[in-house]
Amino acid sequence: MADESQGAAPLDGNAAGGLLHELFALDVTAAEVICDGCGAVAEIGAVRAYGGAMGAILRCANCNTSIIRLTHTAAGLWLDMRGARRLFVAAPA
């Protein structure tokens, strides 16, 4: 994934799908998240993803607030959702 500090453009939240799949048993990229910074509602797949081999930072496409931080270490997966008011996953049809 691209890193904004190096001038590369961000990818969409789908780029973090593999990491999220390791943590959740379902496809979270279709889940709805509310940004705690501006209140924007978006699917995880529509937010901006920055990162690399160790993990990802998902940022609001509207205000750039860091919504979700996901890090993969030898100890396990770390999930920080301080920038999200809510994550909603719809029941399967």
C-alpha positions as CSV (number, residue, x, y, z in Angstrom):
1,M,0.0,0.0,0.0
2,A,1.1,3.5,-0.6
3,D,2.5,5.8,2.0
4,E,1.3,9.5,1.8
5,S,4.6,10.7,3.4
6,Q,6.5,9.5,0.4
7,G,4.2,11.4,-2.0
8,A,2.3,8.4,-3.3
9,A,-1.5,8.5,-3.7
10,P,-3.6,6.5,-1.2
11,L,-5.4,3.4,-2.2
12,D,-9.0,2.7,-1.3
13,G,-9.9,0.7,1.9
14,N,-10.2,-2.5,-0.1
15,A,-6.4,-2.6,-0.1
16,A,-6.6,-3.5,3.6
17,G,-9.1,-6.3,2.9
18,G,-6.5,-9.0,3.4
19,L,-5.4,-7.8,6.8
20,L,-9.0,-7.2,7.9
21,H,-9.9,-10.7,6.7
22,E,-7.3,-12.1,9.1
23,L,-9.1,-10.4,12.0
24,F,-12.8,-10.8,11.0
25,A,-14.5,-13.9,9.6
26,L,-16.5,-11.9,7.1
27,D,-15.8,-9.3,4.4
28,V,-15.5,-6.1,6.4
29,T,-14.8,-3.9,3.3
30,A,-18.6,-3.7,2.8
31,A,-19.1,-2.7,6.5
32,E,-20.3,0.9,7.2
33,V,-18.1,3.1,9.3
34,I,-18.9,6.5,10.8
35,C,-15.9,8.9,11.0
36,D,-15.6,10.4,14.5
37,G,-14.0,13.5,13.0
38,C,-16.7,14.7,10.7
39,G,-19.5,12.2,10.9
40,A,-19.2,11.0,7.3
41,V,-20.6,7.6,6.7
42,A,-18.8,5.3,4.2
43,E,-18.1,1.7,3.5
44,I,-14.6,0.5,4.6
45,G,-13.9,-0.1,0.9
46,A,-14.4,3.6,0.2
47,V,-12.0,5.1,2.8
48,R,-8.4,5.8,2.0
49,A,-5.8,3.2,3.0
50,Y,-2.1,3.9,3.7
51,G,0.4,1.4,4.8
52,G,2.8,-1.4,4.0
53,A,3.9,-4.8,5.1
54,M,3.2,-4.2,8.8
55,G,-0.3,-2.9,8.5
56,A,-2.6,-0.1,7.4
57,I,-4.1,3.2,8.5
58,L,-7.6,3.8,7.1
59,R,-8.5,7.5,6.8
60,C,-11.8,9.2,6.1
61,A,-12.0,10.3,2.5
62,N,-13.9,13.4,3.6
63,C,-11.7,14.9,6.4
64,N,-8.6,12.6,6.5
65,T,-9.2,11.6,10.1
66,S,-7.4,8.3,11.0
67,I,-10.4,6.0,11.5
68,I,-8.8,2.5,11.8
69,R,-5.2,1.4,12.5
70,L,-4.4,-2.2,11.9
71,T,-1.0,-3.6,12.6
72,H,0.3,-7.2,12.0
73,T,3.2,-8.2,14.3
74,A,4.7,-11.5,15.4
75,A,2.5,-11.3,18.5
76,G,-0.7,-10.9,16.5
77,L,-3.0,-8.4,15.0
78,W,-3.6,-5.0,16.7
79,L,-6.8,-3.0,15.9
80,D,-7.3,0.6,17.0
81,M,-10.6,2.1,16.0
82,R,-10.5,5.4,18.0
83,G,-11.4,7.4,14.9
84,A,-14.6,5.5,14.3
85,R,-17.9,6.2,16.0
86,R,-19.4,2.9,14.8
87,L,-18.7,0.0,12.5
88,F,-21.9,-1.7,11.1
89,V,-21.9,-5.0,9.4
90,A,-25.3,-5.9,7.8
91,A,-26.7,-9.3,8.4
92,P,-26.3,-11.8,5.5
93,A,-29.2,-11.8,3.1
